[in-house]
Structure formats: structure tokens, C-alpha cells
């Protein structure tokens, strides 16, 4: 006779366990749906700072791909509605392998001069989980003092300089001036601006130029906030973090600055949440809505976009 097949008994699950499972699935679906919705909206942060030119707009981390190109066009339309004097972009233009550089044509739709720095994704540096961990560790070994600044130890075999040159060339073709360890001076509405663009830190390409003293408003732009120094700047702009992407903005993470206004050695830095995502094929954000930053707007953004969340911050110099 053959052995009788015994079906193992499953543990009994009470009605409350069933309800808990159903509730969990429901909350998960709701959270994903909300994250999908939130990633397709924007909030506006207004920085009020004495001496800065008016209507300067800052964004970062677009990570262009087919799935977000229309959303990026919408953001560009919103930027144009703010009548920017200049638009600054804080790096990470590409997503994944970034083979389709034709997507960068979207920046030609901005109705203002555009200046940018490159980010680590634009060098394909530190873009996998393993190399991301390595870069975060290596940052602690580099020197980010204004005197003796040296990010060279971060440059390794993940830094793809030829690819970054291709990205920069395509951006230049579409009206974006890429600053790579250089500065320019411009007059905006009668106020002088000295804009200093630092190349990517994680790629080991950051090499700040010697910037002479000036009475102009001095603004530095660098992709990774942890690679900044106590430069003689009136303001530093950075991106990279996506605001944590799925973390409430007040979440304390030792060693990390997620977003917002931070002070280091008397120098103020604003870290934007950015507008795109780098690690998912679909745009998802939770507690970190994509952000457009505008400095000293002539017209309150609430008048232009009454339906949007607008946050005002005042920076004392």
C-alpha cells in the first residue's frame, strides 16, 4: 500500500488578522497611488535674500527618461510662467544608462539663460547600490576645506569622463551653459551676480577655481551638498538627495542633509528636493514633492499658481 499523503495544516488566522492583512494591502496601494500622484506635482520654495538678483530659478536632478519627459515639459512651462531672469540646474540630467541624450532637447524650451553643473549620474559615478555605498564612505576621506580642497580621491574607474563630455556637449547644443570649475559674472536687473559652478564631487572632478573678492552677489552651485566647502559665498545651491524621496523632511539621518536651508561655518546652503527620480522606472515620491526654487521673485508665485503649495524662507546675510 502507498503511503497516505498528508496535507500540512495551516495555522488558523483569526478575523482580526485577516482584517489587518487587508488593511495593510489597502494602505500600501494608497501609499503607492499617492506617491505616484505626488511625483507629478510641484511645490515652489521662495528664497528671500538681500542683495541677490530677482527671479532666479533653481532646479536639480531631472533624470530625464521617456517616462518623465512630459512632466519635465510641464515643469518648464511653470518655470517660464515665473518669468525667470536666469535658470540654474544642479546636475543629474540623465537616468540609468542615459543612452537617449536627445531627451536633453527639452531644455531649449526655457525662456531665459540657463546655467548648470554636472552631477554624479552625468559621469555614471556611484550610480549602483555598491558604488553608492563606496562613494558615501569615500567622501569622508576627501578634503573639503576651502583651503586645500581636494576631491581627487573620489575619482575611480566609475568616472566616465567621455560620457560626461557627451552630456555637456548635448546640453550646450540646447542652450545650457555647463560650468565645470569656473565662474562667470553677469548683470541681472542692475545687480551683479558672480556664479561659480563646481564640477561633480563624487566623480572626483570638483576643483574649485580661485575666485577673487567681489562686491557682487556670489552664488556657488555644486551637485552634492556634502562636497561643498566654506567658500566665500553669499549662497550655495545643491541637489543630489531628492529630499530622501520617501522620507518626511524632518527625518533626522546622522551624516546626511536631506533638503532645505542649512548653515555650515556661517555659509548658507539650500539643498533642493529636485524634480526627478534616479532609482525607479516609474516616478514615485512620498513626503518629498518635486520642487522649483525661486530667489527674490518680483511677483509672488501664489498669484501665478494659486493652487500650489508655496513656502517662503528668508536668508539673513
C-alpha positions as CSV (number, residue, x, y, z in Angstrom):
1,X,0.0,0.0,0.0
2,X,1.2,3.5,-0.8
3,X,1.7,6.0,2.0
4,X,-1.2,8.4,2.6
5,X,-0.4,11.9,1.6
6,X,-0.8,14.2,4.5
7,X,-1.5,17.9,3.8
8,X,0.1,20.1,6.4
9,X,-2.4,22.1,8.5
10,X,-2.1,25.8,8.0
11,X,-2.2,27.9,11.1
12,X,-5.6,29.4,11.9
13,X,-5.8,33.1,11.2
14,X,-8.4,35.0,13.1
15,X,-10.7,37.5,11.6
16,X,-8.6,40.4,13.1
17,X,-5.5,39.0,11.3
18,X,-7.4,38.9,8.0
19,X,-8.6,42.5,8.6
20,X,-5.0,43.6,9.4
21,X,-3.7,42.0,6.1
22,X,-6.5,43.6,4.1
23,X,-5.8,47.0,5.8
24,X,-2.1,46.7,5.1
25,X,-2.7,45.9,1.4
26,X,-5.1,48.8,1.2
27,X,-2.7,51.2,2.9
28,X,0.2,50.0,0.6
29,X,-1.9,50.6,-2.5
30,X,-3.0,54.0,-1.2
31,X,0.6,55.0,-0.4
32,X,1.8,53.9,-3.9
33,X,-1.0,55.8,-5.5
34,X,-0.3,58.9,-3.5
35,X,3.5,58.6,-4.2
36,X,2.7,58.4,-8.0
37,X,0.5,61.5,-7.7
38,X,3.0,63.4,-5.6
39,X,5.8,62.8,-8.0
40,X,3.8,64.5,-10.8
41,X,3.2,67.7,-8.9
42,X,5.5,70.5,-7.9
43,X,5.8,72.9,-4.9
44,X,7.6,76.2,-5.0
45,X,10.1,77.4,-2.5
46,X,10.8,81.1,-2.3
47,X,14.2,82.3,-1.0
48,X,14.3,85.9,0.1
49,X,17.9,87.1,0.3
50,X,19.0,90.7,0.4
51,X,21.4,91.7,-2.4
52,X,20.6,88.8,-4.7
53,X,19.2,89.4,-8.2
54,X,15.5,88.9,-8.7
55,X,13.7,86.0,-10.3
56,X,16.5,83.5,-10.3
57,X,15.1,79.9,-10.6
58,X,16.9,76.8,-9.4
59,X,16.1,73.1,-10.1
60,X,18.1,69.9,-9.9
61,X,18.0,66.1,-10.6
62,X,15.8,65.9,-13.6
63,X,17.0,62.4,-14.5
64,X,15.3,62.5,-17.9
65,X,13.7,59.4,-19.3
66,X,10.7,58.7,-21.6
67,X,8.5,58.2,-18.5
68,X,9.1,61.7,-17.1
69,X,9.7,63.9,-20.2
70,X,6.2,65.2,-20.4
71,X,6.3,66.1,-16.7
72,X,9.6,67.9,-17.3
73,X,7.9,69.9,-20.1
74,X,5.2,70.8,-17.6
75,X,7.8,72.0,-15.1
76,X,9.5,74.1,-17.8
77,X,6.1,75.7,-18.6
78,X,5.8,76.5,-14.9
79,X,9.3,77.9,-14.8
80,X,8.6,80.1,-17.8
81,X,5.4,81.4,-16.1
82,X,7.6,82.7,-13.3
83,X,9.4,84.9,-15.8
84,X,12.9,83.9,-14.7
85,X,15.9,86.2,-15.2
86,X,18.2,83.1,-15.2
87,X,17.6,79.4,-14.6
88,X,20.2,77.3,-12.7
89,X,20.2,73.4,-12.9
90,X,22.1,71.4,-10.3
91,X,23.1,68.3,-12.2
92,X,22.0,64.7,-12.8
93,X,20.4,65.2,-16.2
94,X,20.4,61.5,-17.1
95,X,18.7,58.4,-15.9
96,X,20.1,54.9,-15.9
97,X,22.5,54.3,-18.9
98,X,21.3,57.6,-20.3
99,X,21.7,56.5,-23.9
100,X,19.0,58.7,-25.2
101,X,20.6,62.1,-25.0
102,X,18.1,63.5,-27.4
103,X,15.8,64.0,-24.4
104,X,18.1,66.9,-23.4
105,X,16.5,68.9,-26.2
106,X,13.7,69.8,-23.7
107,X,15.9,72.5,-22.1
108,X,15.7,74.6,-25.3
109,X,12.2,75.4,-24.2
110,X,13.3,77.6,-21.3
111,X,12.7,81.3,-21.9
112,X,15.8,82.5,-20.1
113,X,19.6,82.0,-19.9
114,X,20.4,78.6,-18.4
115,X,23.5,77.6,-16.5
116,X,24.2,74.2,-15.0
117,X,26.7,71.9,-13.3
118,X,27.0,68.1,-13.8
119,X,26.1,65.5,-11.3
120,X,27.4,62.0,-10.5
121,X,24.9,60.3,-12.8
122,X,26.2,62.5,-15.7
123,X,29.6,60.8,-15.0
124,X,28.0,57.4,-14.3
125,X,29.8,57.6,-11.0
126,X,28.3,56.0,-7.8
127,X,25.1,55.0,-9.6
128,X,24.8,51.4,-8.4
129,X,24.0,50.3,-4.9
130,X,27.5,49.1,-4.3
131,X,29.2,52.1,-5.7
132,X,26.8,54.4,-3.9
133,X,27.9,52.9,-0.6
134,X,31.5,53.2,-1.6
135,X,31.1,56.9,-2.6
136,X,29.4,57.8,0.7
137,X,32.4,56.2,2.6
138,X,35.0,57.8,0.3
139,X,33.5,61.3,0.9
140,X,34.9,61.1,4.5
141,X,38.4,60.6,3.1
142,X,38.4,63.7,0.8
143,X,39.3,67.2,1.8
144,X,36.5,69.8,1.5
145,X,38.2,72.7,3.2
146,X,38.2,75.9,1.2
147,X,41.9,76.0,1.5
148,X,43.4,72.7,0.3
149,X,40.1,71.4,-1.3
150,X,40.9,68.0,-2.9
151,X,38.2,65.7,-4.1
152,X,40.6,63.7,-6.3
153,X,40.4,60.6,-4.0
154,X,36.8,60.2,-5.2
155,X,37.7,59.7,-8.8
156,X,37.8,56.0,-9.7
157,X,37.0,53.7,-12.6
158,X,33.3,54.6,-12.3
159,X,34.1,58.1,-13.5
160,X,33.2,58.1,-17.2
161,X,34.7,61.4,-18.5
162,X,34.0,60.8,-22.2
163,X,30.3,60.2,-21.4
164,X,30.1,63.4,-19.3
165,X,31.7,65.3,-22.1
166,X,28.9,64.0,-24.4
167,X,26.3,65.1,-21.9
168,X,27.8,68.5,-21.6
169,X,28.0,68.9,-25.3
170,X,24.4,68.0,-25.8
171,X,23.3,70.4,-23.1
172,X,25.3,73.2,-24.7
173,X,23.6,72.4,-28.1
174,X,20.3,73.1,-26.3
175,X,21.1,76.4,-24.7
176,X,22.5,75.2,-21.4
177,X,25.9,76.6,-20.4
178,X,27.7,74.0,-18.3
179,X,30.1,75.4,-15.7
180,X,32.9,73.0,-14.9
181,X,35.1,74.5,-12.1
182,X,34.7,78.0,-13.5
183,X,32.8,81.2,-12.8
184,X,31.1,83.9,-14.7
185,X,29.9,87.4,-13.9
186,X,26.6,88.8,-15.1
187,X,24.4,91.8,-14.5
188,X,20.7,90.9,-13.8
189,X,18.3,93.8,-13.4
190,X,21.1,96.2,-12.4
191,X,22.6,93.8,-9.8
192,X,25.9,92.0,-10.3
193,X,25.9,88.2,-9.9
194,X,29.1,86.1,-9.7
195,X,28.1,82.5,-10.5
196,X,30.6,79.7,-9.6
197,X,29.9,76.3,-11.0
198,X,31.8,73.3,-9.4
199,X,32.1,70.1,-11.3
200,X,30.9,66.8,-9.7
201,X,32.3,65.8,-6.4
202,X,31.5,62.1,-6.4
203,X,33.2,61.8,-9.8
204,X,36.3,63.3,-8.3
205,X,36.1,66.2,-10.8
206,X,35.4,69.1,-8.3
207,X,38.3,71.5,-8.4
208,X,37.1,75.0,-7.3
209,X,38.6,77.9,-9.2
210,X,40.3,80.8,-7.5
211,X,37.6,83.4,-7.1
212,X,38.7,86.9,-6.4
213,X,36.9,89.1,-3.9
214,X,33.9,90.9,-5.2
215,X,31.1,93.1,-4.2
216,X,28.8,91.1,-6.5
217,X,26.3,88.6,-5.1
218,X,28.4,85.4,-5.1
219,X,26.5,82.2,-5.7
220,X,28.1,78.7,-5.8
221,X,26.4,75.7,-7.4
222,X,27.5,72.1,-6.7
223,X,25.6,68.8,-7.1
224,X,26.4,67.0,-3.8
225,X,25.9,69.1,-0.7
226,X,28.5,67.1,1.2
227,X,31.2,68.1,-1.3
228,X,30.8,71.8,-0.6
229,X,33.3,73.9,1.4
230,X,33.1,77.1,3.4
231,X,33.6,79.2,0.3
232,X,33.3,82.9,0.5
233,X,29.7,82.7,-0.9
234,X,26.5,84.5,-0.2
235,X,24.6,81.3,-1.0
236,X,25.4,77.8,-2.1
237,X,22.9,75.7,-4.1
238,X,22.9,71.9,-4.2
239,X,20.7,68.9,-5.0
240,X,21.5,65.2,-5.2
241,X,19.5,64.0,-2.3
242,X,15.9,64.1,-3.7
243,X,14.9,65.1,-0.2
244,X,15.1,61.5,0.7
245,X,12.4,60.8,-1.9
246,X,10.3,58.7,0.6
247,X,11.2,60.4,3.9
248,X,9.4,63.2,5.8
249,X,11.6,66.3,5.5
250,X,12.1,66.5,9.3
251,X,13.6,62.9,9.5
252,X,17.0,63.0,11.2
253,X,19.6,61.0,9.4
254,X,23.0,61.3,11.0
255,X,25.6,62.3,8.5
256,X,23.0,63.3,5.8
257,X,21.4,66.6,5.0
258,X,18.2,65.8,3.1
259,X,16.9,69.1,2.0
260,X,16.2,72.7,2.9
261,X,18.3,75.5,4.3
262,X,21.4,74.6,6.2
263,X,24.3,76.5,7.6
264,X,27.9,75.5,7.8
265,X,30.6,77.7,9.1
266,X,28.4,80.8,8.5
267,X,27.7,79.9,4.9
268,X,24.1,79.2,3.9
269,X,23.3,76.3,1.6
270,X,19.9,75.5,0.1
271,X,19.5,71.8,-0.8
272,X,16.6,71.2,-3.2
273,X,14.5,68.1,-3.4
274,X,14.9,68.1,-7.1
275,X,12.3,67.2,-9.7
276,X,13.1,63.6,-10.9
277,X,14.0,60.2,-9.6
278,X,17.1,58.1,-10.3
279,X,16.4,54.7,-8.9
280,X,12.9,53.7,-10.2
281,X,11.5,53.1,-13.7
282,X,8.4,55.0,-12.6
283,X,8.2,58.4,-10.9
284,X,7.4,57.9,-7.2
285,X,7.9,60.3,-4.3
286,X,6.4,60.4,-0.8
287,X,6.8,63.4,1.6
288,X,9.3,64.9,-1.0
289,X,7.3,66.7,-3.7
290,X,9.3,67.9,-6.7
291,X,10.5,71.4,-6.1
292,X,11.0,74.6,-8.0
293,X,13.1,77.2,-6.1
294,X,12.9,80.9,-7.0
295,X,15.1,83.6,-5.5
296,X,13.6,87.1,-4.9
297,X,10.6,86.8,-7.1
298,X,9.1,90.1,-8.4
299,X,5.6,88.7,-8.4
300,X,4.5,86.3,-5.6
301,X,4.2,82.8,-7.0
302,X,0.9,82.4,-5.2
303,X,-0.5,84.9,-7.7
304,X,0.6,82.9,-10.6
305,X,-0.1,79.4,-9.2
306,X,-2.9,79.8,-6.6
307,X,-3.3,76.1,-6.4
308,X,0.3,75.3,-5.5
309,X,2.0,75.0,-2.1
310,X,4.4,77.9,-1.8
311,X,6.9,78.1,1.1
312,X,8.8,81.3,1.9
313,X,12.2,81.4,3.5
314,X,14.3,84.4,4.4
315,X,18.0,84.2,4.5
316,X,19.9,86.7,6.6
317,X,23.3,87.8,5.3
